[in-house]
Amino acid sequence: MVLDVIRALGRRWYVVLVGAIVTAGLTVGAYVTTPPEYNARALVLLLPSEVAVGEGGNPFLTLGGLEQPAGILVAYFSSAPAREDVKQQSPTAQYVVGIDDSTRGPVIAIDVTDTSAEKTLDTLTFIADRIPVELAALQEQVDTPADAVITSIPLTVDEKAERGMGATIRMMIAALVVGITATCITAFALDGLLRRRQLRRSGELSEQPEKPEKPEKKRRKHRGSKQEDAASASVDDEHTPVPVSASTGRER
């Protein structure tokens, strides 16, 4: 099957050539038209309350139990109101807020993707600034005492957005696959169609009946055969011996 396809592509090389040009154009078009993506990341750490730390205590030693408040914040930023707020900040921004897997503790990771570096950093700063605000609002709703309030601090915030080529590469690969597939299918289908036509024509020529002779030629042929029969009969008469009578010596 693979050899048949390769042979068909070789016979229809002109289709392959045109397909290669079109595929190259699609790939370049995908690279040019795909909007760029910029990525930025921030990490925010939740800190325990004064009551949990105690006088002269180290807050980093009492981070246990803060994963649940961090999970509540993550759930909030996944809600429709939070996404609407981010959309007003930048309609093209995409973000993910979740618990950072690389650390064991209440560390919230913020990943933002947008069409420009400036928009990406602005959206990242907006979400990072909203975390302490929403954390305080959640605790006010349950009347948390001032000395038991959980706080947060930014660990890292990217100051420069990096351009990502993931979407562009995906679009280029898709254009390449579509172009190659369409070229192979077209060349193989055209080869099969043309070969069937050739076989049909050769079969029609081999099965074509002989043309009947015209009546005039038949009559001429018949007359000629009669003349040949008469001539052959006269020749036979000349060579036939004539019987002679024994008594008279005359021919009968």
C-alpha positions as CSV (number, residue, x, y, z in Angstrom):
1,M,0.0,0.0,0.0
2,V,2.8,2.4,0.9
3,L,4.6,1.6,-2.3
4,D,1.5,2.2,-4.3
5,V,1.1,5.6,-2.7
6,I,4.7,6.5,-3.4
7,R,4.4,5.4,-7.0
8,A,1.3,7.4,-7.4
9,L,2.9,10.5,-6.0
10,G,5.9,10.0,-8.3
11,R,3.6,9.7,-11.4
12,R,1.7,12.9,-10.3
13,W,4.8,14.9,-9.3
14,Y,3.2,18.1,-10.5
15,V,0.4,17.7,-8.0
16,V,3.0,17.1,-5.2
17,L,4.9,20.2,-6.3
18,V,1.8,22.4,-6.2
19,G,0.8,20.9,-2.9
20,A,4.2,21.6,-1.4
21,I,4.0,25.2,-2.5
22,V,0.5,25.6,-1.0
23,T,1.6,23.8,2.2
24,A,4.5,26.2,2.6
25,G,2.2,29.1,2.2
26,L,-0.2,27.8,4.8
27,T,2.6,27.2,7.2
28,V,4.0,30.7,6.8
29,G,0.5,32.2,7.0
30,A,-0.1,30.4,10.3
31,Y,3.1,31.8,11.7
32,V,2.3,35.3,10.6
33,T,-1.4,35.4,11.5
34,T,-1.2,33.6,14.9
35,P,-1.1,36.3,17.6
36,P,1.9,36.2,19.9
37,E,1.5,35.0,23.5
38,Y,3.3,36.3,26.5
39,N,3.5,34.5,29.8
40,A,4.2,35.7,33.4
41,R,4.1,34.1,36.8
42,A,3.7,35.1,40.4
43,L,3.8,33.2,43.7
44,V,1.9,34.5,46.8
45,L,2.5,32.9,50.3
46,L,-0.2,32.9,53.0
47,L,1.1,33.7,56.5
48,P,-0.5,32.5,59.8
49,S,-2.0,34.9,62.3
50,E,-0.3,36.4,65.3
51,V,-2.2,34.0,67.6
52,A,-0.9,31.0,65.7
53,V,2.7,32.2,65.6
54,G,2.9,33.4,69.2
55,E,5.1,36.0,70.7
56,G,8.6,35.8,69.2
57,G,7.6,32.9,67.0
58,N,8.6,32.2,63.4
59,P,5.6,32.4,61.0
60,F,7.4,30.1,58.5
61,L,7.4,27.3,61.1
62,T,3.6,27.4,61.5
63,L,2.4,27.2,57.9
64,G,0.6,24.0,58.5
65,G,-3.2,24.2,58.1
66,L,-3.1,27.2,55.7
67,E,-3.7,25.0,52.6
68,Q,-7.4,25.2,53.2
69,P,-7.7,29.0,53.1
70,A,-5.4,28.9,50.1
71,G,-7.8,26.5,48.4
72,I,-10.7,28.8,49.1
73,L,-8.9,31.7,47.4
74,V,-8.1,29.5,44.4
75,A,-11.8,28.5,44.1
76,Y,-12.8,32.1,44.2
77,F,-10.6,33.1,41.3
78,S,-12.1,30.3,39.3
79,S,-15.6,31.7,39.8
80,A,-17.5,33.8,37.2
81,P,-17.4,37.1,39.1
82,A,-13.6,36.9,39.4
83,R,-13.2,36.0,35.8
84,E,-15.4,38.9,34.8
85,D,-13.2,41.3,36.8
86,V,-10.1,40.0,35.0
87,K,-11.9,40.3,31.7
88,Q,-12.6,44.0,32.3
89,Q,-8.9,44.4,33.0
90,S,-7.9,42.6,29.8
91,P,-10.4,40.9,27.5
92,T,-7.7,38.7,25.9
93,A,-6.0,37.6,29.1
94,Q,-6.1,34.0,30.2
95,Y,-5.0,33.0,33.7
96,V,-4.8,30.1,36.0
97,V,-4.7,30.4,39.8
98,G,-3.8,27.3,41.8
99,I,-1.8,25.8,44.6
100,D,1.9,25.5,43.6
101,D,2.9,21.9,43.3
102,S,6.6,22.5,43.7
103,T,6.3,23.6,47.3
104,R,4.8,22.1,50.4
105,G,2.8,24.9,51.8
106,P,0.1,27.5,51.2
107,V,1.7,29.0,48.1
108,I,-0.6,30.3,45.4
109,A,0.7,30.3,41.9
110,I,-0.7,32.8,39.3
111,D,0.0,32.2,35.6
112,V,-1.2,34.8,33.1
113,T,-1.1,34.6,29.3
114,D,-1.9,37.6,27.1
115,T,-1.3,39.0,23.6
116,S,1.3,41.6,24.7
117,A,3.9,41.8,27.5
118,E,2.4,45.0,29.0
119,K,-1.1,43.4,29.2
120,T,0.3,40.3,30.7
121,L,2.2,42.1,33.5
122,D,-0.8,44.4,34.2
123,T,-3.2,41.4,34.6
124,L,-0.6,39.6,36.7
125,T,-0.3,42.5,39.1
126,F,-4.1,42.9,39.2
127,I,-4.6,39.3,40.3
128,A,-1.7,39.4,42.8
129,D,-3.1,42.5,44.4
130,R,-6.6,41.0,44.6
131,I,-5.4,38.0,46.7
132,P,-4.9,40.0,50.0
133,V,-8.1,41.9,49.4
134,E,-10.2,38.8,48.9
135,L,-8.4,37.1,51.8
136,A,-9.3,39.9,54.1
137,A,-12.9,40.0,52.8
138,L,-13.4,36.3,53.5
139,Q,-12.2,36.7,57.1
140,E,-14.4,39.8,57.7
141,Q,-17.4,37.8,56.7
142,V,-16.8,35.4,59.5
143,D,-15.9,38.1,62.0
144,T,-12.3,37.0,62.4
145,P,-10.5,38.8,65.3
146,A,-7.7,41.1,64.3
147,D,-5.0,39.0,66.0
148,A,-6.2,35.9,64.2
149,V,-6.3,37.3,60.7
150,I,-4.3,35.4,58.0
151,T,-2.2,37.5,55.8
152,S,-0.2,37.1,52.6
153,I,3.0,38.3,51.0
154,P,4.3,38.0,47.4
155,L,7.2,35.6,47.0
156,T,8.0,36.2,43.4
157,V,6.4,38.4,40.7
158,D,7.8,38.4,37.1
159,E,8.9,41.8,36.0
160,K,9.3,40.8,32.4
161,A,6.9,38.6,30.4
162,E,8.3,35.9,28.2
163,R,7.0,35.3,24.8
164,G,5.7,31.8,24.2
165,M,5.6,30.0,20.9
166,G,3.3,27.2,21.9
167,A,0.2,28.5,20.0
168,T,2.2,29.5,17.0
169,I,3.9,26.1,16.7
170,R,0.6,24.3,17.1
171,M,-0.9,26.3,14.3
172,M,2.1,25.7,12.1
173,I,2.0,22.0,12.7
174,A,-1.8,21.9,12.0
175,A,-1.3,23.8,8.7
176,L,1.6,21.4,7.7
177,V,-0.5,18.3,8.4
178,V,-3.5,19.6,6.5
179,G,-1.4,20.5,3.5
180,I,0.5,17.2,3.3
181,T,-2.7,15.2,3.8
182,A,-4.6,17.1,1.1
183,T,-1.7,16.8,-1.3
184,C,-1.4,13.1,-0.9
185,I,-5.1,12.5,-1.2
186,T,-5.4,14.7,-4.3
187,A,-2.4,13.1,-6.0
188,F,-3.6,9.5,-5.2
189,A,-7.2,10.2,-6.3
190,L,-6.1,11.8,-9.5
191,D,-3.7,9.0,-10.3
192,G,-6.4,6.4,-9.8
193,L,-8.9,8.3,-12.0
194,L,-6.4,8.8,-14.9
195,R,-5.3,5.1,-14.7
196,R,-8.9,3.9,-14.8
197,R,-9.5,6.0,-17.9
198,Q,-6.4,4.6,-19.6
199,L,-7.5,1.1,-18.8
200,R,-11.0,1.7,-20.1
201,R,-9.7,3.2,-23.3
202,S,-7.3,0.3,-23.9
203,G,-10.1,-2.2,-23.2
204,E,-12.5,-0.5,-25.7
205,L,-9.9,-0.6,-28.4
206,S,-9.2,-4.3,-27.9
207,E,-12.9,-5.2,-27.9
208,Q,-13.8,-3.0,-30.9
209,P,-15.5,-5.3,-33.7
210,E,-14.2,-5.4,-37.3
211,K,-16.0,-3.1,-39.7
212,P,-18.4,-5.0,-42.0
213,E,-17.6,-4.9,-45.7
214,K,-19.8,-2.9,-48.0
215,P,-22.3,-4.7,-50.2
216,E,-20.7,-3.5,-53.3
217,K,-17.3,-5.0,-52.3
218,K,-19.1,-8.2,-51.4
219,R,-20.7,-8.4,-54.9
220,R,-17.3,-7.7,-56.5
221,K,-15.7,-10.4,-54.4
222,H,-18.6,-12.8,-55.3
223,R,-18.2,-12.1,-59.0
224,G,-14.5,-12.6,-58.8
225,S,-15.0,-16.0,-57.1
226,K,-17.4,-17.0,-59.9
227,Q,-14.9,-16.1,-62.6
228,E,-12.2,-18.0,-60.7
229,D,-14.5,-21.1,-60.5
230,A,-15.2,-20.9,-64.3
231,A,-11.6,-20.6,-65.1
232,S,-10.7,-23.5,-63.0
233,A,-13.5,-25.5,-64.6
234,S,-12.2,-24.8,-68.1
235,V,-8.7,-25.8,-67.1
236,D,-10.1,-29.1,-65.7
237,D,-11.9,-29.7,-69.0
238,E,-8.7,-29.3,-70.9
239,H,-6.9,-31.8,-68.8
240,T,-9.8,-34.4,-68.8
241,P,-9.0,-37.3,-71.2
242,V,-11.6,-37.8,-74.0
243,P,-12.7,-41.5,-74.3
244,V,-12.0,-43.2,-77.8
245,S,-14.2,-46.0,-79.2
246,A,-12.3,-49.3,-79.7
247,S,-14.2,-50.2,-82.9
248,T,-14.1,-47.0,-84.7
249,G,-11.1,-45.4,-83.2
250,R,-13.1,-42.1,-83.0
251,E,-13.7,-40.0,-80.2
252,R,-17.1,-40.3,-78.7
